[in-house]
Amino acid sequence: MKGKVYLVGAGPGDPELLTVRAVRLLESADAVLYDDLVSAEIVNLIPARAQRHNVGKRCGKKKILQQEINFLMIALADSGLRVVRLKSGDPLIFGRAGEEIESLRRAGIPHEIVPGVTSALGAAAAGQIPLTHRQKSSALVLLTAHHASGKASSDWTWLAGSGATLVIYMPGGDYGATSAKLKSAGLASETPCAMVSRATTSRQRIHRTTIGELGQAPPLPAPTLLIVGEVARFADASVEQFAVRTNHEFSLPVALFREPSSPSPEEEPIP
């Protein structure tokens, strides 16, 4: 009998931002394939009895090819295991979930997608930046500065007149190049922005600046996100340069793992 693969969002890093569904699936998993960007605190929640596979790809350094990840997921599920594919943030936003879903469908492997708190929301909450505002921005655009090998970079010129808040995932370490690209797209140099590093974790850092001065910003450790737009002016003044989040203990509530008295007939019960 085939097992099942769950593509699970781990959120931006803080284990307290995991969904209840994600925690329950981790607790019952036979095997977990996790990315490098999943925080150590969340990886430590994987039961000792479960197989652990680090399948991270980061900063252009690939420990494993995407095709190998697909093969491993399928092989584990084919052997009857309950497999959690754990992805930072939300699996459907710049998480390569589309490629993995296609491979699972071709192999006839049952699968389910469990959403998570995407990193854009975690970064905005860290800086207390409203991503939309009735007077400033009524649209939100999620972008990435990282592209598949051989694929041309995106044209951002259409963003200039949109007035939308931009959240740029994986902006890279060349802030000057990002600044130049935004200015060449028509955005004003005085447009405020905020670079957020390792959002929601104990190592969180935030730097507020403008597009024109972005090239002089201090380098921040990955993963980072760049929030661009007038809403960045609403960031908490206490994070004007850097902010470090206070660490905290995390424990799993026992009540999360109680078997429901009458599970829905269309949903597989989780121990």
HELIX and SHEET records of a PDB file:
HELIX    1   1 PRO A   15  LEU A   17  5                                   3    
HELIX    2   2 VAL A   20  SER A   28  1                                   9    
HELIX    3   3 ALA A   40  VAL A   43  1                                   4    
HELIX    4   4 GLN A   66  ASP A   78  1                                  13    
HELIX    5   5 ALA A   97  ALA A  107  1                                  11    
HELIX    6   6 SER A  119  GLY A  127  1                                   9    
HELIX    7   7 THR A  157  LEU A  159  5                                   3    
HELIX    8   8 TYR A  175  SER A  184  1                                  10    
HELIX    9   9 LEU A  214  GLN A  216  5                                   3    
HELIX   10  10 GLU A  230  PHE A  234  5                                   5    
HELIX   11  11 ALA A  237  VAL A  239  5                                   3    
HELIX   12  12 VAL A  254  PHE A  257  5                                   4    
SHEET    1   A 5 GLN A  51  ASN A  54  0                                        
SHEET    2   A 5 ALA A  31  TYR A  34  1                                        
SHEET    3   A 5 ARG A  82  LYS A  87  1                                        
SHEET    4   A 5 LYS A   4  GLY A   9  1                                        
SHEET    5   A 5 HIS A 111  VAL A 114  1                                        
SHEET    1   B 2 LYS A  57  ARG A  58  0                                        
SHEET    2   B 2 LYS A  61  LYS A  62 -1                                        
SHEET    1   C 5 LEU A 140  THR A 144  0                                        
SHEET    2   C 5 THR A 165  TYR A 169  1                                        
SHEET    3   C 5 THR A 224  VAL A 228 -1                                        
SHEET    4   C 5 PRO A 192  SER A 197 -1                                        
SHEET    5   C 5 ARG A 205  THR A 210 -1                                        
END                                                                             
